Amino acid sequence: MPALFFDGVLRIKIRESTFYACGYCGLIYEDKETATRCAEFCRKHGGCSIEIEELSIGRIEPASFRLTKTI
């Protein structure tokens, strides 16, 4: 599975809140650790883990946010 954005985790800042997204599938998480687990799983297995995916709060659209690299 090729990375949608880059090989790693994206930091998303919305007003005072910070979220993290998997660079492969675009799923958004409230903490960096879960987003990192998702990115590692996606890279290794070419798809999402159902257990990790259940922890997501949404999915990012590539042109919707200003993104900064965290890893």
C-alpha positions as CSV (number, residue, x, y, z in Angstrom):
1,M,0.0,0.0,0.0
2,P,1.6,3.3,-1.0
3,A,1.5,6.2,1.4
4,L,-1.2,8.8,0.7
5,F,0.9,11.6,2.1
6,F,4.3,10.2,3.3
7,D,5.7,7.3,5.2
8,G,4.7,8.1,8.8
9,V,2.3,10.2,10.9
10,L,0.8,13.6,10.2
11,R,0.1,16.2,12.9
12,I,-3.2,18.1,12.4
13,K,-3.8,21.3,14.3
14,I,-7.4,22.6,14.4
15,R,-7.7,25.7,16.6
16,E,-6.4,24.6,20.0
17,S,-6.6,20.8,19.3
18,T,-4.0,18.5,17.9
19,F,-4.8,15.2,16.2
20,Y,-2.6,12.7,14.4
21,A,-3.3,10.8,11.1
22,C,-1.8,7.7,9.5
23,G,0.1,8.7,6.4
24,Y,-1.0,5.6,4.6
25,C,-4.8,5.3,5.1
26,G,-5.6,8.8,6.5
27,L,-7.4,7.6,9.6
28,I,-7.2,10.3,12.4
29,Y,-6.5,9.6,16.0
30,E,-6.4,11.7,19.2
31,D,-2.9,10.5,20.1
32,K,0.3,10.0,18.2
33,E,1.0,6.5,19.6
34,T,-2.1,5.1,18.0
35,A,-1.5,6.8,14.7
36,T,2.0,5.4,14.7
37,R,0.7,1.9,15.4
38,C,-1.7,2.4,12.5
39,A,1.0,3.6,10.1
40,E,3.3,0.7,11.1
41,F,0.5,-1.8,10.5
42,C,-0.5,-0.3,7.2
43,R,3.1,-0.3,6.0
44,K,3.8,-3.9,7.0
45,H,0.4,-5.5,6.0
46,G,-0.8,-3.2,3.2
47,G,-4.0,-2.4,4.9
48,C,-5.7,-1.4,8.2
49,S,-6.1,-3.3,11.4
50,I,-9.7,-3.5,12.5
51,E,-8.7,-3.2,16.1
52,I,-6.7,0.0,15.5
53,E,-9.2,1.4,13.0
54,E,-12.0,1.3,15.7
55,L,-10.0,3.8,17.7
56,S,-10.0,6.4,14.9
57,I,-12.1,9.5,15.1
58,G,-12.4,10.1,11.3
59,R,-10.5,10.1,8.0
60,I,-8.5,13.0,6.5
61,E,-9.1,14.2,3.0
62,P,-5.7,15.2,1.4
63,A,-6.6,18.8,0.5
64,S,-8.7,19.6,3.6
65,F,-6.0,20.5,6.2
66,R,-2.6,22.1,6.4
67,L,-0.4,19.2,7.4
68,T,3.0,19.0,9.1
69,K,5.3,16.0,9.3
70,T,5.9,14.7,12.9
71,I,8.0,11.6,12.2
